[in-house]
Amino acid sequence: MVGRRSFLLPIFIFGSLLAVAAIINVSSGAPEISLQELAGIILFRTGSELQLTVIWDMRIPRIILGLLVGMMLGAAGTLMQAAMNNKLAGPELLGVSSGASLAMAAVTVLHLPVAVIIHPVIALFGGLAGGLCVVLSARGSRGTAGMLLIGMSVSAILNGLLIVLIALATSNDVNLLYTYLLGSLANRSWEHVIRMLPWTLVVLPIAFLFTRTLNLLQLGDETASGLGVKVLRARILILAVCTGLVAITVAQCGPIGYIALIAPHFIRSMLGTLDTRQVLPLAVLAGGVLLVAADTVARLLFYPLEIPVGVWTTLLGGGLFLMLLVKRQRGGNNE
């Protein structure tokens, strides 16, 4: 078990980072708001009508949505990596994000008469279909490399189908898809937060029910099976939960890559343990904070021009993924 002091350290670090990122995000931009004015607006709702509108209707909902989305992605990454016993696994590498994106693109391009409230369900089925293709195809594979290759192949096929849909789309549809597929928190409101919150309150607690099973799966399939775990069924159930976690984020913000990959790695490195009971709650926190921090950079670095946050997380996460892959390859050669 991890000591209390070691467990509290990541909470302090990520809590401090969240506070700093949130203050910078809320106070910066046009109009620029001083810390004194910000305190008055938050605590007493004082200030001009423009300031109140910008803070309460634009910037605060964006931060809350980023926190919720990051939390869901952090949980999804932790579950997927432990279930696959593969520290390089993630929704973007195992077909879940690609499947959900393809489903949402199909709704846009084909102009399907689907209510906005049903979009998370459409994304859910798309992500589940993509993830199941990988799980079922990888049943006979051995080692992490085989599963990664299968996941990348399925994702490549789904992305190819997505390109076909884009080629069939009108110019207006292409513009909508372009903004959506980059992954962004821009122009989000309380309406998006309200759509997101019920899924977070329902699906996120379910993830914590699998901590014991995940710890057993990390011992290897044979050991887990010997301890009474039905491995394939457990993986499919966990994948369904992961898909539920990811689908709502894709439906509301588009695919935001690599937060699910990065957050669990940070926490495992800080705690020095693979115990999902310890890693999962902190990875949830880390995912939310990392996305809020990344969105702050996305909004302000080239202000007033804004580069979608999905671009920044992909650049950072892609570089980290390459480093992890090279490190693992060298480790394998040394064994």
C-alpha contacts under 8 A as a table, 3 or more apart, distances in Angstrom:
res1	aa1	res2	aa2	distance
2	V	6	S	6.40
2	V	7	F	6.45
2	V	271	L	6.79
2	V	273	T	7.46
2	V	278	Q	7.55
3	G	6	S	5.25
3	G	7	F	6.21
4	R	7	F	5.02
4	R	8	L	6.11
5	R	8	L	5.17
5	R	9	L	6.25
6	S	9	L	5.35
6	S	10	P	7.43
6	S	270	M	7.90
6	S	271	L	6.39
7	F	10	P	6.33
7	F	11	I	7.18
7	F	271	L	6.85
7	F	278	Q	7.91
8	L	11	I	5.12
8	L	12	F	6.25
9	L	12	F	5.16
9	L	13	I	6.19
10	P	13	I	4.98
10	P	14	F	5.93
10	P	267	I	7.42
10	P	270	M	7.08
10	P	282	L	7.29
11	I	14	F	5.42
11	I	15	G	5.68
11	I	282	L	7.13
11	I	285	L	7.81
12	F	15	G	5.09
12	F	16	S	5.98
13	I	16	S	5.31
13	I	17	L	6.24
14	F	17	L	4.93
14	F	18	L	6.01
14	F	285	L	7.30
14	F	286	A	6.27
14	F	289	V	6.36
15	G	18	L	5.09
15	G	19	A	6.28
15	G	289	V	7.69
16	S	19	A	5.16
16	S	20	V	6.26
17	L	20	V	5.21
17	L	21	A	6.01
17	L	289	V	6.99
17	L	293	A	7.58
18	L	21	A	5.18
18	L	22	A	5.89
18	L	289	V	5.29
18	L	292	V	7.14
18	L	293	A	7.05
19	A	22	A	5.22
19	A	23	I	6.14
20	V	23	I	5.31
20	V	24	I	6.20
21	A	24	I	5.23
21	A	25	N	5.94
21	A	292	V	6.76
21	A	293	A	5.33
21	A	296	T	6.44
22	A	25	N	5.04
22	A	26	V	5.99
22	A	63	I	6.83
22	A	292	V	7.25
22	A	293	A	7.77
22	A	296	T	7.82
23	I	26	V	5.28
23	I	27	S	6.00
24	I	27	S	5.40
24	I	28	S	5.79
24	I	296	T	7.40
25	N	28	S	5.68
25	N	59	R	7.31
25	N	63	I	7.91
25	N	296	T	5.38
25	N	299	R	7.96
25	N	300	L	7.91
26	V	55	I	6.51
26	V	59	R	5.64
26	V	60	I	6.80
27	S	32	E	6.01
27	S	33	I	4.85
27	S	34	S	6.56
27	S	35	L	7.21
27	S	38	L	6.84
28	S	31	P	7.40
28	S	32	E	5.21
28	S	33	I	6.57
28	S	300	L	7.61
29	G	32	E	5.28
29	G	300	L	7.23
29	G	303	Y	7.51
29	G	304	P	7.78
31	P	51	Q	7.15
33	I	37	E	6.14
33	I	38	L	6.21
33	I	51	Q	7.94
34	S	37	E	5.19
34	S	38	L	6.02
35	L	38	L	4.88
35	L	39	A	6.11
36	Q	39	A	5.22
36	Q	40	G	6.46
37	E	40	G	5.14
37	E	41	I	6.18
37	E	46	T	7.97
37	E	47	G	7.12
38	L	41	I	5.06
38	L	42	I	6.08
39	A	42	I	5.24
39	A	43	L	5.85
39	A	44	F	7.85
40	G	43	L	5.34
40	G	44	F	5.23
40	G	45	R	6.10
40	G	46	T	5.38
40	G	47	G	7.22
41	I	44	F	5.68
41	I	45	R	4.13
41	I	46	T	4.81
41	I	47	G	5.99
41	I	51	Q	7.87
41	I	52	L	6.65
41	I	55	I	7.93
42	I	45	R	5.72
42	I	46	T	8.00
45	R	52	L	7.03
46	T	52	L	7.71
47	G	51	Q	6.15
47	G	52	L	6.47
48	S	51	Q	5.22
48	S	52	L	6.29
49	E	52	L	5.15
49	E	53	T	6.09
50	L	53	T	5.15
50	L	54	V	6.09
51	Q	54	V	5.21
51	Q	55	I	6.03
52	L	55	I	5.31
52	L	56	W	5.74
52	L	57	D	7.64
53	T	56	W	5.49
53	T	57	D	5.20
53	T	58	M	6.97
54	V	57	D	5.71
54	V	58	M	5.11
54	V	59	R	6.26
55	I	58	M	5.79
55	I	59	R	5.04
55	I	60	I	5.90
56	W	59	R	6.42
56	W	60	I	5.51
56	W	61	P	7.09
57	D	60	I	6.77
57	D	61	P	6.46
57	D	189	S	6.37
57	D	190	W	6.98
58	M	61	P	5.87
58	M	62	R	6.34
58	M	187	N	7.29
58	M	188	R	7.04
58	M	189	S	6.02
59	R	62	R	5.15
59	R	63	I	6.36
60	I	63	I	5.15
60	I	64	I	6.22
61	P	64	I	5.10
61	P	65	L	5.96
61	P	188	R	6.97
61	P	189	S	5.43
61	P	190	W	5.39
61	P	193	V	6.66
62	R	65	L	5.15
62	R	66	G	6.07
62	R	185	L	6.34
62	R	186	A	7.33
62	R	187	N	7.88
62	R	188	R	5.79
62	R	189	S	6.56
63	I	66	G	5.05
63	I	67	L	6.16
63	I	292	V	6.18
64	I	67	L	5.06
64	I	68	L	6.24
64	I	193	V	7.15
65	L	68	L	5.12
65	L	69	V	6.03
65	L	185	L	7.70
65	L	188	R	7.93
65	L	192	H	7.29
65	L	193	V	5.46
65	L	196	M	7.57
66	G	69	V	5.15
66	G	70	G	5.95
66	G	185	L	6.87
66	G	288	G	6.54
66	G	291	L	5.95
66	G	292	V	5.37
66	G	295	D	7.63
67	L	70	G	5.21
67	L	71	M	6.09
67	L	287	G	7.71
67	L	288	G	4.10
67	L	289	V	6.28
67	L	291	L	6.74
67	L	292	V	6.01
68	L	71	M	5.10
68	L	72	M	6.31
68	L	196	M	7.53
68	L	197	L	7.62
68	L	200	T	7.14
68	L	288	G	6.20
69	V	72	M	5.22
69	V	73	L	6.27
69	V	249	T	5.67
69	V	288	G	6.61
69	V	291	L	7.81
70	G	73	L	5.04
70	G	74	G	5.98
70	G	259	I	6.91
70	G	260	A	7.99
70	G	284	V	7.31
70	G	285	L	8.00
70	G	286	A	7.80
70	G	287	G	4.38
70	G	288	G	3.68
70	G	289	V	7.01
70	G	290	L	7.09
70	G	291	L	5.39
70	G	292	V	7.67
71	M	74	G	5.10
71	M	75	A	6.24
71	M	283	A	7.65
71	M	284	V	4.41
71	M	285	L	5.96
71	M	286	A	7.35
71	M	287	G	4.99
71	M	288	G	4.44
72	M	75	A	5.24
72	M	76	A	6.15
72	M	200	T	7.07
72	M	204	L	6.78
72	M	245	L	5.30
72	M	246	V	6.71
72	M	249	T	7.62
72	M	284	V	6.77
72	M	287	G	7.57
72	M	288	G	7.82
73	L	76	A	4.95
73	L	77	G	6.10
73	L	245	L	6.72
73	L	246	V	6.24
73	L	249	T	7.92
73	L	259	I	6.24
73	L	260	A	4.75
73	L	284	V	7.54
73	L	287	G	6.33
74	G	77	G	5.29
74	G	78	T	6.31
74	G	259	I	6.46
74	G	260	A	4.74
74	G	261	L	7.71
74	G	263	A	5.59
74	G	264	P	6.70
74	G	280	L	7.96
74	G	283	A	5.24
74	G	284	V	4.69
74	G	285	L	7.52
74	G	286	A	6.89
74	G	287	G	4.41
74	G	288	G	7.24
75	A	78	T	5.21
75	A	79	L	6.22
75	A	204	L	7.40
75	A	207	A	7.19
75	A	242	C	7.79
75	A	245	L	7.61
75	A	260	A	7.26
75	A	280	L	6.28
75	A	281	P	7.82
75	A	283	A	6.38
75	A	284	V	5.17
75	A	287	G	7.79
76	A	79	L	5.25
76	A	80	M	6.03
76	A	90	G	7.77
76	A	91	P	7.51
76	A	241	V	7.84
76	A	242	C	4.78
76	A	243	T	7.73
76	A	245	L	6.06
76	A	246	V	6.81
76	A	260	A	6.20
77	G	80	M	5.17
77	G	81	Q	6.00
77	G	89	A	7.32
77	G	90	G	5.41
77	G	91	P	6.99
77	G	242	C	7.83
77	G	259	I	7.84
77	G	260	A	4.07
77	G	261	L	5.55
77	G	263	A	7.53
77	G	264	P	6.66
78	T	81	Q	5.40
78	T	82	A	6.16
78	T	260	A	7.22
78	T	261	L	7.95
78	T	263	A	7.96
78	T	264	P	5.50
78	T	276	T	7.68
78	T	279	V	7.58
78	T	280	L	6.15
78	T	283	A	6.99
79	L	82	A	5.33
79	L	83	A	5.88
79	L	207	A	7.42
79	L	214	L	7.24
79	L	238	I	6.95
79	L	242	C	6.88
79	L	280	L	7.87
80	M	83	A	5.12
80	M	84	M	5.98
80	M	89	A	6.29
80	M	90	G	6.26
80	M	91	P	7.68
80	M	238	I	7.45
80	M	239	L	6.95
80	M	242	C	6.88
81	Q	84	M	5.36
81	Q	85	N	5.69
81	Q	86	N	5.02
81	Q	87	K	5.05
81	Q	88	L	6.77
81	Q	89	A	5.07
81	Q	90	G	6.75
82	A	85	N	4.79
82	A	86	N	6.59
82	A	87	K	7.33
82	A	214	L	5.58
82	A	215	N	7.17
82	A	217	L	6.89
82	A	218	Q	5.88
82	A	276	T	7.61
83	A	86	N	7.73
83	A	214	L	5.58
83	A	217	L	5.95
83	A	218	Q	6.98
83	A	235	R	6.02
83	A	238	I	7.12
84	M	89	A	7.16
84	M	217	L	7.63
84	M	218	Q	7.80
84	M	235	R	7.51
85	N	217	L	6.63
85	N	218	Q	5.03
85	N	219	L	7.99
85	N	220	G	7.21
86	N	89	A	5.56
86	N	144	T	6.01
87	K	265	H	7.78
88	L	148	L	7.93
88	L	261	L	6.91
88	L	321	F	7.22
88	L	324	L	7.66
88	L	325	L	7.75
89	A	93	L	6.27
89	A	94	L	6.84
89	A	148	L	7.32
89	A	261	L	6.95
90	G	93	L	5.26
90	G	94	L	6.14
90	G	258	Y	7.35
90	G	260	A	6.04
90	G	261	L	5.46
91	P	94	L	5.33
91	P	95	G	6.33
91	P	96	V	4.91
91	P	97	S	5.35
91	P	246	V	7.47
91	P	260	A	7.12
92	E	95	G	6.15
92	E	96	V	6.35
92	E	97	S	5.09
92	E	98	S	6.62
92	E	155	S	7.60
92	E	257	G	6.33
92	E	258	Y	7.11
93	L	96	V	7.77
93	L	148	L	7.07
93	L	151	G	5.59
93	L	152	M	5.64
93	L	155	S	6.76
94	L	97	S	7.85
94	L	130	G	7.55
94	L	131	G	5.95
94	L	134	V	6.26
94	L	148	L	7.37
94	L	150	I	7.92
94	L	151	G	4.27
94	L	152	M	6.57
94	L	154	V	7.41
94	L	155	S	6.69
95	G	98	S	5.22
95	G	99	G	5.81
95	G	127	G	6.93
95	G	130	G	4.59
95	G	131	G	4.99
95	G	133	C	7.79
95	G	134	V	6.77
95	G	151	G	6.02
95	G	152	M	7.44
95	G	154	V	5.95
95	G	155	S	4.73
95	G	158	L	7.60
96	V	99	G	5.23
96	V	100	A	6.22
96	V	126	G	7.58
96	V	127	G	4.19
96	V	128	L	6.38
96	V	129	A	7.71
96	V	130	G	5.25
96	V	131	G	4.87
96	V	243	T	6.39
96	V	246	V	7.60
97	S	100	A	5.19
97	S	101	S	6.03
97	S	127	G	6.00
97	S	246	V	7.07
97	S	247	A	7.58
97	S	250	V	7.27
97	S	255	P	6.26
98	S	101	S	5.09
98	S	102	L	6.04
98	S	127	G	6.95
98	S	130	G	7.07
98	S	155	S	5.80
98	S	158	L	5.95
98	S	159	N	6.32
99	G	102	L	5.14
99	G	103	A	6.27
99	G	123	A	7.57
99	G	126	G	4.56
99	G	127	G	4.31
99	G	128	L	7.31
99	G	129	A	6.62
99	G	130	G	4.76
99	G	131	G	7.59
99	G	155	S	7.71
99	G	158	L	6.36
100	A	103	A	5.19
100	A	104	M	6.33
100	A	122	I	7.56
100	A	123	A	4.32
100	A	124	L	6.36
100	A	125	F	7.24
100	A	126	G	4.41
100	A	127	G	4.18
100	A	128	L	7.83
100	A	130	G	7.79
100	A	247	A	6.13
100	A	250	V	6.65
100	A	251	A	7.87
101	S	104	M	5.17
101	S	105	A	6.05
101	S	123	A	6.91
101	S	126	G	7.51
101	S	127	G	7.78
101	S	162	L	7.96
101	S	181	L	7.29
101	S	250	V	6.68
101	S	254	G	7.12
101	S	255	P	6.74
102	L	105	A	5.03
102	L	106	A	6.11
102	L	126	G	6.91
102	L	158	L	6.83
102	L	159	N	7.43
102	L	161	L	7.43
102	L	162	L	5.54
103	A	106	A	5.14
103	A	107	V	6.50
103	A	122	I	6.30
103	A	123	A	5.72
103	A	125	F	7.86
103	A	126	G	5.14
103	A	127	G	7.97
104	M	107	V	5.16
104	M	108	T	6.47
104	M	119	H	7.23
104	M	122	I	6.85
104	M	123	A	6.01
104	M	251	A	7.01
105	A	108	T	5.07
105	A	109	V	6.01
105	A	162	L	7.13
105	A	165	L	7.27
105	A	177	L	6.81
106	A	109	V	5.26
106	A	110	L	5.63
106	A	111	H	7.79
106	A	112	L	7.84
106	A	165	L	6.95
107	V	110	L	5.59
107	V	111	H	5.64
107	V	112	L	5.08
107	V	113	P	7.98
107	V	114	V	7.37
108	T	111	H	5.19
108	T	112	L	6.98
108	T	173	D	6.79
108	T	177	L	7.72
109	V	112	L	7.99
109	V	165	L	6.73
109	V	166	I	7.44
109	V	168	L	7.51
109	V	169	A	5.45
109	V	170	T	7.75
109	V	173	D	6.16
114	V	118	I	6.51
114	V	119	H	7.25
115	A	118	I	5.41
115	A	119	H	6.96
116	V	119	H	5.32
117	I	120	P	7.05
117	I	195	R	7.55
118	I	121	V	5.33
118	I	122	I	6.49
119	H	122	I	5.05
119	H	123	A	6.17
119	H	251	A	5.89
120	P	123	A	5.00
120	P	124	L	5.92
120	P	247	A	5.86
120	P	248	I	4.87
120	P	250	V	7.80
120	P	251	A	5.23
120	P	252	Q	7.77
121	V	124	L	4.83
121	V	125	F	6.36
121	V	247	A	7.60
121	V	248	I	7.92
122	I	125	F	5.41
122	I	126	G	6.31
123	A	126	G	5.05
123	A	127	G	6.01
123	A	247	A	5.01
123	A	248	I	7.07
123	A	250	V	6.95
123	A	251	A	6.12
124	L	127	G	5.25
124	L	128	L	6.00
124	L	243	T	6.08
124	L	244	G	5.88
124	L	246	V	7.86
124	L	247	A	4.77
124	L	248	I	7.33
125	F	128	L	5.03
125	F	129	A	6.05
126	G	129	A	5.23
126	G	130	G	6.35
127	G	130	G	5.15
127	G	131	G	6.07
127	G	243	T	5.75
127	G	246	V	7.89
127	G	247	A	6.50
128	L	131	G	5.12
128	L	132	L	5.90
128	L	239	L	7.49
128	L	240	A	6.31
128	L	243	T	5.74
129	A	132	L	5.24
129	A	133	C	6.26
130	G	133	C	5.31
130	G	134	V	6.73
130	G	154	V	7.20
130	G	155	S	7.65
130	G	158	L	7.79
131	G	134	V	5.25
131	G	135	V	6.30
131	G	239	L	6.96
131	G	243	T	7.75
132	L	135	V	5.00
132	L	136	L	5.89
132	L	236	I	7.27
132	L	239	L	7.74
133	C	136	L	5.46
133	C	137	S	5.92
133	C	154	V	7.29
134	V	137	S	5.13
134	V	138	A	5.91
134	V	147	M	7.76
134	V	150	I	6.27
134	V	151	G	5.48
134	V	154	V	6.66
135	V	138	A	5.21
135	V	139	R	6.37
135	V	235	R	7.84
135	V	236	I	7.46
136	L	139	R	5.47
137	S	140	G	7.39
137	S	150	I	7.17
138	A	141	S	5.05
138	A	146	G	7.42
138	A	147	M	5.66
138	A	150	I	6.67
141	S	146	G	5.63
141	S	147	M	6.41
142	R	145	A	7.85
142	R	146	G	6.17
142	R	147	M	7.55
143	G	146	G	5.92
143	G	147	M	6.99
144	T	147	M	5.30
144	T	148	L	6.11
145	A	148	L	5.13
145	A	149	L	6.11
146	G	149	L	5.18
146	G	150	I	6.24
147	M	150	I	5.13
147	M	151	G	6.08
148	L	151	G	5.01
148	L	152	M	6.01
149	L	152	M	5.11
149	L	153	S	6.04
150	I	153	S	5.04
150	I	154	V	6.21
151	G	154	V	5.25
151	G	155	S	6.11
152	M	155	S	5.01
152	M	156	A	5.97
153	S	156	A	5.03
153	S	157	I	6.28
154	V	157	I	5.14
154	V	158	L	6.24
155	S	158	L	5.09
155	S	159	N	6.01
156	A	159	N	5.04
156	A	160	G	6.05
157	I	160	G	4.98
157	I	161	L	6.35
158	L	161	L	5.09
158	L	162	L	6.22
159	N	162	L	4.80
159	N	163	I	6.29
160	G	163	I	5.10
160	G	164	V	6.42
161	L	164	V	4.98
161	L	165	L	6.38
162	L	165	L	5.09
162	L	166	I	6.30
163	I	166	I	4.96
163	I	167	A	6.16
164	V	167	A	5.06
164	V	168	L	6.42
165	L	168	L	5.10
165	L	169	A	6.26
166	I	169	A	5.04
166	I	173	D	7.99
166	I	174	V	6.22
166	I	177	L	7.76
169	A	172	N	7.93
169	A	173	D	5.64
169	A	174	V	6.01
170	T	173	D	5.15
170	T	174	V	6.15
171	S	174	V	5.01
171	S	175	N	6.28
172	N	175	N	5.22
172	N	176	L	6.40
173	D	176	L	5.09
173	D	177	L	6.06
174	V	177	L	5.02
174	V	178	Y	5.88
175	N	178	Y	5.12
175	N	179	T	6.41
176	L	179	T	5.47
176	L	180	Y	6.15
177	L	180	Y	4.91
177	L	181	L	5.73
178	Y	181	L	5.41
178	Y	182	L	6.45
179	T	182	L	5.70
179	T	183	G	7.15
179	T	184	S	7.50
180	Y	183	G	5.63
180	Y	184	S	6.95
180	Y	253	C	6.97
180	Y	254	G	5.12
180	Y	255	P	7.84
181	L	254	G	5.42
181	L	255	P	6.09
182	L	254	G	6.76
182	L	255	P	6.79
182	L	256	I	7.38
182	L	308	P	6.34
182	L	309	V	7.83
182	L	310	G	5.45
182	L	311	V	6.35
183	G	250	V	7.98
183	G	253	C	5.62
183	G	254	G	4.34
183	G	255	P	4.98
183	G	256	I	4.96
183	G	308	P	6.19
183	G	309	V	6.35
183	G	310	G	4.44
183	G	311	V	7.38
184	S	253	C	5.49
184	S	254	G	6.59
184	S	256	I	7.47
184	S	308	P	4.86
184	S	309	V	5.37
184	S	310	G	6.03
185	L	188	R	5.92
185	L	253	C	5.96
185	L	295	D	7.34
185	L	308	P	7.47
185	L	309	V	7.10
186	A	308	P	7.60
188	R	191	E	7.76
188	R	192	H	6.20
189	S	192	H	5.53
189	S	193	V	6.76
190	W	193	V	4.89
190	W	194	I	6.07
191	E	194	I	5.13
191	E	195	R	6.31
192	H	195	R	5.09
192	H	196	M	6.15
192	H	252	Q	6.68
193	V	196	M	5.01
193	V	197	L	5.96
194	I	197	L	5.33
194	I	198	P	7.28
195	R	198	P	6.70
195	R	199	W	7.66
196	M	199	W	5.66
196	M	200	T	6.35
196	M	248	I	6.81
196	M	249	T	7.80
196	M	252	Q	7.61
197	L	200	T	5.04
197	L	201	L	6.16
198	P	201	L	5.12
198	P	202	V	6.14
199	W	202	V	5.19
199	W	203	V	5.64
199	W	204	L	7.61
199	W	245	L	7.84
199	W	248	I	7.26
200	T	203	V	5.56
200	T	204	L	5.32
200	T	245	L	7.68
201	L	204	L	6.04
201	L	205	P	6.76
202	V	205	P	6.19
202	V	206	I	6.92
203	V	206	I	5.21
203	V	207	A	6.72
203	V	241	V	6.98
203	V	244	G	6.74
203	V	245	L	6.48
204	L	207	A	5.35
204	L	208	F	7.29
204	L	245	L	7.05
205	P	208	F	5.46
205	P	209	L	7.19
206	I	209	L	5.36
206	I	210	F	7.57
206	I	241	V	7.47
207	A	210	F	5.91
207	A	211	T	7.65
207	A	238	I	7.90
207	A	241	V	6.68
207	A	242	C	7.98
208	F	211	T	5.70
208	F	277	R	7.89
208	F	280	L	7.59
209	L	212	R	7.72
210	F	213	T	5.28
210	F	214	L	5.99
210	F	238	I	7.53
211	T	214	L	5.09
211	T	215	N	6.26
211	T	276	T	5.52
211	T	277	R	5.64
212	R	215	N	5.20
212	R	216	L	6.44
212	R	276	T	7.68
212	R	277	R	7.63
213	T	216	L	5.14
213	T	217	L	6.21
213	T	229	V	7.22
213	T	234	A	7.70
214	L	217	L	5.03
214	L	218	Q	6.31
214	L	276	T	6.78
215	N	218	Q	5.26
215	N	219	L	6.99
215	N	274	L	7.86
215	N	275	D	6.30
215	N	276	T	6.14
216	L	219	L	5.36
216	L	220	G	7.43
216	L	223	T	7.60
216	L	224	A	5.18
216	L	227	L	7.83
216	L	229	V	7.77
217	L	220	G	5.52
217	L	221	D	6.15
217	L	223	T	7.91
217	L	224	A	5.41
217	L	231	V	7.45
218	Q	221	D	7.95
218	Q	224	A	7.98
219	L	223	T	6.06
219	L	224	A	6.36
220	G	223	T	5.48
220	G	224	A	6.03
221	D	224	A	5.14
221	D	225	S	5.94
221	D	231	V	6.55
222	E	225	S	5.12
222	E	226	G	6.10
223	T	226	G	5.02
223	T	227	L	6.29
224	A	227	L	5.08
224	A	228	G	6.56
224	A	229	V	5.41
224	A	230	K	7.92
224	A	231	V	7.12
225	S	228	G	5.20
225	S	229	V	4.76
225	S	230	K	5.98
225	S	231	V	6.29
226	G	229	V	7.22
229	V	234	A	7.22
230	K	233	R	5.64
230	K	234	A	5.95
231	V	234	A	5.12
231	V	235	R	6.12
232	L	235	R	5.16
232	L	236	I	6.22
233	R	236	I	5.16
233	R	237	L	6.20
234	A	237	L	5.16
234	A	238	I	6.10
235	R	238	I	5.07
235	R	239	L	5.89
236	I	239	L	4.95
236	I	240	A	6.14
237	L	240	A	5.07
237	L	241	V	6.46
238	I	241	V	5.08
238	I	242	C	6.16
239	L	242	C	4.90
239	L	243	T	5.99
240	A	243	T	5.03
240	A	244	G	6.24
241	V	244	G	5.01
241	V	245	L	6.27
242	C	245	L	5.00
242	C	246	V	6.18
243	T	246	V	5.07
243	T	247	A	5.64
244	G	247	A	5.27
244	G	248	I	6.73
245	L	248	I	6.39
245	L	249	T	7.22
246	V	249	T	5.31
246	V	250	V	6.32
247	A	250	V	5.16
247	A	251	A	6.12
248	I	251	A	5.00
248	I	252	Q	6.15
249	T	252	Q	5.26
249	T	253	C	5.70
249	T	254	G	6.71
249	T	255	P	7.27
250	V	253	C	5.40
250	V	254	G	4.16
250	V	255	P	4.93
250	V	256	I	7.44
251	A	254	G	5.96
253	C	256	I	7.47
255	P	310	G	7.06
256	I	259	I	7.25
256	I	309	V	7.40
256	I	310	G	4.62
256	I	313	T	6.99
256	I	314	T	7.59
257	G	260	A	7.36
257	G	310	G	6.08
257	G	313	T	5.91
257	G	314	T	5.30
257	G	317	G	7.31
258	Y	261	L	4.85
258	Y	262	I	6.02
258	Y	313	T	6.08
258	Y	314	T	5.98
258	Y	316	L	7.94
258	Y	317	G	4.86
258	Y	318	G	7.20
259	I	262	I	5.16
259	I	263	A	5.96
259	I	287	G	6.05
259	I	290	L	7.31
259	I	291	L	7.09
259	I	313	T	6.68
259	I	317	G	7.11
260	A	263	A	5.92
260	A	264	P	7.21
260	A	287	G	6.99
261	L	264	P	6.52
261	L	265	H	6.98
261	L	317	G	7.25
261	L	321	F	7.96
262	I	265	H	5.36
262	I	266	F	6.37
262	I	287	G	7.92
262	I	317	G	6.50
262	I	320	L	7.67
263	A	266	F	5.34
263	A	267	I	6.49
263	A	283	A	5.32
263	A	284	V	7.70
263	A	286	A	5.55
263	A	287	G	5.20
263	A	290	L	7.67
264	P	267	I	5.17
264	P	268	R	6.04
264	P	279	V	6.85
264	P	280	L	7.55
264	P	283	A	5.13
264	P	286	A	7.97
265	H	268	R	5.21
265	H	269	S	6.09
266	F	269	S	5.27
266	F	270	M	6.20
266	F	283	A	7.89
266	F	286	A	7.97
267	I	270	M	5.04
267	I	271	L	5.99
267	I	279	V	6.13
267	I	282	L	6.56
267	I	283	A	6.02
267	I	286	A	7.62
268	R	271	L	5.23
268	R	272	G	5.44
268	R	273	T	5.63
268	R	274	L	6.26
268	R	279	V	6.38
269	S	272	G	5.25
269	S	273	T	7.60
271	L	279	V	7.79
273	T	278	Q	7.86
273	T	279	V	7.65
274	L	278	Q	7.93
274	L	279	V	6.92
275	D	278	Q	5.52
275	D	279	V	6.15
276	T	279	V	4.79
276	T	280	L	5.41
277	R	280	L	5.96
277	R	281	P	7.39
278	Q	281	P	6.58
278	Q	282	L	7.12
279	V	282	L	5.57
279	V	283	A	5.88
280	L	283	A	5.06
280	L	284	V	6.19
281	P	284	V	5.19
281	P	285	L	6.56
282	L	285	L	5.02
282	L	286	A	6.01
283	A	286	A	4.84
283	A	287	G	5.89
284	V	287	G	5.29
284	V	288	G	6.48
285	L	288	G	5.36
285	L	289	V	6.28
286	A	289	V	5.17
286	A	290	L	5.91
287	G	290	L	5.24
287	G	291	L	6.25
288	G	291	L	5.40
288	G	292	V	6.31
289	V	292	V	5.16
289	V	293	A	6.08
290	L	293	A	5.12
290	L	294	A	6.01
291	L	294	A	4.97
291	L	295	D	5.97
291	L	309	V	7.99
291	L	313	T	7.96
292	V	295	D	5.10
292	V	296	T	6.19
293	A	296	T	5.09
293	A	297	V	6.50
294	A	297	V	5.16
294	A	298	A	6.14
294	A	309	V	6.26
294	A	312	W	6.83
294	A	313	T	6.91
295	D	298	A	4.78
295	D	299	R	6.02
295	D	308	P	7.85
295	D	309	V	5.21
296	T	299	R	5.26
296	T	300	L	6.14
297	V	300	L	5.38
297	V	301	L	5.32
297	V	309	V	7.99
298	A	301	L	6.05
298	A	302	F	7.70
298	A	306	E	5.98
298	A	307	I	5.43
298	A	308	P	6.07
298	A	309	V	5.26
298	A	312	W	7.00
299	R	302	F	7.31
299	R	303	Y	6.46
299	R	304	P	7.85
299	R	305	L	7.68
299	R	306	E	5.10
299	R	307	I	6.92
299	R	308	P	7.82
299	R	309	V	7.94
300	L	303	Y	4.75
300	L	304	P	7.22
300	L	306	E	7.08
301	L	306	E	7.77
302	F	305	L	5.30
302	F	306	E	6.26
302	F	307	I	7.74
303	Y	306	E	6.11
307	I	311	V	7.05
307	I	312	W	7.93
308	P	311	V	5.71
308	P	312	W	7.29
309	V	312	W	5.25
309	V	313	T	6.34
310	G	313	T	5.22
310	G	314	T	6.02
311	V	314	T	5.22
311	V	315	L	6.23
312	W	315	L	5.15
312	W	316	L	6.18
313	T	316	L	5.15
313	T	317	G	5.63
313	T	318	G	7.99
314	T	317	G	5.02
314	T	318	G	5.46
315	L	318	G	5.27
315	L	319	G	6.25
316	L	319	G	5.37
316	L	320	L	6.31
317	G	320	L	4.99
317	G	321	F	5.94
318	G	321	F	5.04
318	G	322	L	6.22
319	G	322	L	5.18
319	G	323	M	6.32
320	L	323	M	5.04
320	L	324	L	6.16
321	F	324	L	5.10
321	F	325	L	6.07
322	L	325	L	5.06
322	L	326	V	6.15
323	M	326	V	5.19
323	M	327	K	6.05
324	L	327	K	5.01
324	L	328	R	6.02
325	L	328	R	5.16
325	L	329	Q	6.10
326	V	329	Q	5.03
326	V	330	R	6.17
327	K	330	R	5.19
327	K	331	G	6.08
328	R	331	G	4.92
328	R	332	G	6.09
329	Q	332	G	5.07
329	Q	333	N	6.29
330	R	333	N	5.04
330	R	334	N	6.24
331	G	334	N	5.15
331	G	335	E	6.47
332	G	335	E	5.34
